[in-house]
Amino acid sequence: LAVIINGRISFGADSGSDNIDGVWLGTTTPAIPGTDFTLTHNLGRIPVGYILMRCNPGVNLYDGTVASTTTQITLRADTTSAIIVFVI
């Protein structure tokens, strides 16, 4: 427990999580700002949130109009961007 808490908390690599329960997802946001887009996370539970980890160009993500499920999350963006999100 001390090893995990003493500076070793990790999101993991690009394709898998480490000791933070979540999943890495990559996509390109829609060309029309404010359009819902759905990502499949397969967490087996409703996500508590998401963290934008990388984008090109800069983008703001926010909740979509469709409620999250145990397999998918719906988001919206204010511009088109290639993004990497960590869904938790």
Buried (B, 14 or more C-beta within 10 A) or exposed (E): EEEEEEEEEEBBEEEEBEEEEBBBBEBEBBEEEEEEBBBEBEBEEEBEEBEBBEBEEEBEBEBBEEEBBEBBBBBBBEBBBEBBBBBB
